[in-house]
Amino acid sequence: MRVFITGGTGLIGSAVVAELLGHGHTVHGLARSGSAAEALAAAGAEPIRGGLADLDTLREGAAHAEGVIHLAFGHDFTTPGAIAAAIEEESAAVGAMGQELAGTGRPLVTVAGTPAVPGRASTENEPQLASGPVAGRALTVQSVLALEGARGIAVRMPRTVHDNGSGGFTGILTRMARAAGVAGYPGDGSQRWPAVHALDAASLFRLALESAARGTAWHAVADEGVAVADMAEVIGRRLQVPVRSLPEEAFGPLGVAFATDQPSSSAYTRETLGWTPTHPGLLEDLENIQP
Ligand SMILES: NC(=O)c1ccc[n+]([C@@H]2O[C@H](COP(=O)([O-])OP(=O)(O)OC[C@H]3O[C@@H](n4cnc5c(N)ncnc54)[C@H](OP(=O)(O)O)[C@@H]3O)[C@@H](O)[C@H]2O)c1
């Protein structure tokens, strides 16, 4: 399949590009800079120059593709305004690609997030995350699932998609620990976050692109729920800094999400799409953090 991908240079996207190429697909990737274009070309994909705000480029990329995978997102979580701008940019970008695919029957696979259900593991049947700082992204995902005449699919990511010790919420905890000299966690740290290795997430994107039905959502969850205090323990040990609870406000706009228990299951995904994660779990991968 000729696939157009956004975010193909990111932690997850670079794994998806390799996975697609390794399974006989051709890949055209959105590249907003010369270095992104070089990285895509070096990986074996064809770069298409432009950013998420270049709606004509996105329409053209989608029009020439047999399938689209959307992953790009501006990750400035420092202020609520920056988060809102990124959500708005993504919504317009996905809307443009969706319009182009409507009526073609082709797949548009968008990244999404696992629902947060404190106290138990969320499932694929549950609605998209609709509260918290990035709740607006759920509307974009819903628009993909509701696309007329196209195969709109959501692959939901857990809070941490990791590779070589970095990535996702846990990667933010590590960066904060490095900057503050303390490996912090909100509350008592017993709240659980799900996780997956980027290489395992990539294989689920390919399976969903190839075979998932219109309007379906899938969970790329390998670790159902890792206690945040256990993550902080490894981060603190690897960085040689103390580990302790910090007030929720210390984590900025993401504090509420960081304090929430949100385990998630992928039993239905594994059974239905035949997805089997094989790469290291989160706590093992965090041992790769360098002081
Ligand atoms: N990692 C996680 O734990 C996790 C968890 C849940 C959901 N997700 C979601 O999964 C997706 C991919 O995450 P990731 O961890 O792979 O992110 P990442 O490593 O930060 O990569 C982001 C990608 O988006 C591209 N991008 C950002 N803004 C762009 C713009 N305005 N125009 C064009 N491209 C743009 C980046 O391009 P450049 O190379 O040019 O910077 C890069 O390819 C995101 O939507 C993210 O929110 C990730």
The ligand as an SDF file (V2000), in Angstrom:
LIG
                    3D

 48 52  0  0  0  0  0  0  0  0999 V2000
    5.1030    8.9530   23.1410 N   0  0  0  0  0  0  0  0  0  0  0  0
    4.0220    8.7710   23.8770 C   0  0  0  0  0  0  0  0  0  0  0  0
    4.1080    8.2610   24.9850 O   0  0  0  0  0  0  0  0  0  0  0  0
    2.6260    9.0810   23.3930 C   0  0  0  0  0  0  0  0  0  0  0  0
    1.5510    8.7480   24.2090 C   0  0  0  0  0  0  0  0  0  0  0  0
    0.2710    9.0570   23.7920 C   0  0  0  0  0  0  0  0  0  0  0  0
    0.0640    9.6710   22.5640 C   0  0  0  0  0  0  0  0  0  0  0  0
    1.1470    9.9990   21.7970 N   0  0  0  0  0  0  0  0  0  0  0  0
    0.8890   10.6730   20.5250 C   0  0  0  0  0  0  0  0  0  0  0  0
    1.5180    9.9540   19.4620 O   0  0  0  0  0  0  0  0  0  0  0  0
    1.9290   10.8700   18.4410 C   0  0  0  0  0  0  0  0  0  0  0  0
    3.3980   10.6880   18.1670 C   0  0  0  0  0  0  0  0  0  0  0  0
    4.0970   10.8370   19.4050 O   0  0  0  0  0  0  0  0  0  0  0  0
    5.6840   10.7570   19.4850 P   0  0  0  0  0  0  0  0  0  0  0  0
    5.9980   10.4030   20.8800 O   0  0  0  0  0  0  0  0  0  0  0  0
    6.2370    9.9370   18.3640 O   0  0  0  0  0  0  0  0  0  0  0  0
    6.0220   12.2930   19.2510 O   0  0  0  0  0  0  0  0  0  0  0  0
    7.4170   13.0110   18.9180 P   0  0  0  0  0  0  0  0  0  0  0  0
    8.5510   12.0670   19.0460 O   0  0  0  0  0  0  0  0  0  0  0  0
    7.4270   14.2940   19.6660 O   0  0  0  0  0  0  0  0  0  0  0  0
    7.2400   13.3310   17.3690 O   0  0  0  0  0  0  0  0  0  0  0  0
    6.3070   14.2700   16.9290 C   0  0  0  0  0  0  0  0  0  0  0  0
    6.2440   14.1940   15.4280 C   0  0  0  0  0  0  0  0  0  0  0  0
    5.2970   15.1660   14.9700 O   0  0  0  0  0  0  0  0  0  0  0  0
    5.9610   16.0140   14.0300 C   0  0  0  0  0  0  0  0  0  0  0  0
    5.3680   17.3450   14.1460 N   0  0  0  0  0  0  0  0  0  0  0  0
    5.0970   18.0560   15.2800 C   0  0  0  0  0  0  0  0  0  0  0  0
    4.5410   19.2180   14.9720 N   0  0  0  0  0  0  0  0  0  0  0  0
    4.4510   19.2520   13.6220 C   0  0  0  0  0  0  0  0  0  0  0  0
    3.9590   20.2010   12.6970 C   0  0  0  0  0  0  0  0  0  0  0  0
    3.4510   21.3590   13.1080 N   0  0  0  0  0  0  0  0  0  0  0  0
    4.0190   19.9100   11.3800 N   0  0  0  0  0  0  0  0  0  0  0  0
    4.5370   18.7330   10.9520 C   0  0  0  0  0  0  0  0  0  0  0  0
    5.0180   17.7950   11.7780 N   0  0  0  0  0  0  0  0  0  0  0  0
    4.9750   18.0600   13.0890 C   0  0  0  0  0  0  0  0  0  0  0  0
    7.4130   15.9750   14.4310 C   0  0  0  0  0  0  0  0  0  0  0  0
    8.2170   16.4040   13.3550 O   0  0  0  0  0  0  0  0  0  0  0  0
    9.7410   16.9370   13.5360 P   0  0  0  0  0  0  0  0  0  0  0  0
   10.6280   15.7280   13.4120 O   0  0  0  0  0  0  0  0  0  0  0  0
    9.9210   17.8870   12.4350 O   0  0  0  0  0  0  0  0  0  0  0  0
    9.8340   17.5810   14.9040 O   0  0  0  0  0  0  0  0  0  0  0  0
    7.5670   14.5050   14.7440 C   0  0  0  0  0  0  0  0  0  0  0  0
    7.6460   13.7390   13.5490 O   0  0  0  0  0  0  0  0  0  0  0  0
    1.5530   12.2570   18.9690 C   0  0  0  0  0  0  0  0  0  0  0  0
    0.3070   12.6100   18.4640 O   0  0  0  0  0  0  0  0  0  0  0  0
    1.4910   12.0510   20.4570 C   0  0  0  0  0  0  0  0  0  0  0  0
    0.7180   12.9980   21.1280 O   0  0  0  0  0  0  0  0  0  0  0  0
    2.4050    9.7220   22.1780 C   0  0  0  0  0  0  0  0  0  0  0  0
  1  2  1  0
  2  3  2  0
  2  4  1  0
  4  5  1  0
  4 48  2  0
  5  6  2  0
  6  7  1  0
  7  8  2  0
  8  9  1  0
  8 48  1  0
  9 10  1  0
  9 46  1  0
 10 11  1  0
 11 12  1  0
 11 44  1  0
 12 13  1  0
 13 14  1  0
 14 15  2  0
 14 16  1  0
 14 17  1  0
 17 18  1  0
 18 19  2  0
 18 20  1  0
 18 21  1  0
 21 22  1  0
 22 23  1  0
 23 24  1  0
 23 42  1  0
 24 25  1  0
 25 26  1  0
 25 36  1  0
 26 27  1  0
 26 35  1  0
 27 28  2  0
 28 29  1  0
 29 30  1  0
 29 35  2  0
 30 31  1  0
 30 32  2  0
 32 33  1  0
 33 34  2  0
 34 35  1  0
 36 37  1  0
 36 42  1  0
 37 38  1  0
 38 39  2  0
 38 40  1  0
 38 41  1  0
 42 43  1  0
 44 45  1  0
 44 46  1  0
 46 47  1  0
M  CHG  2   8   1  16  -1
M  END
$$$$
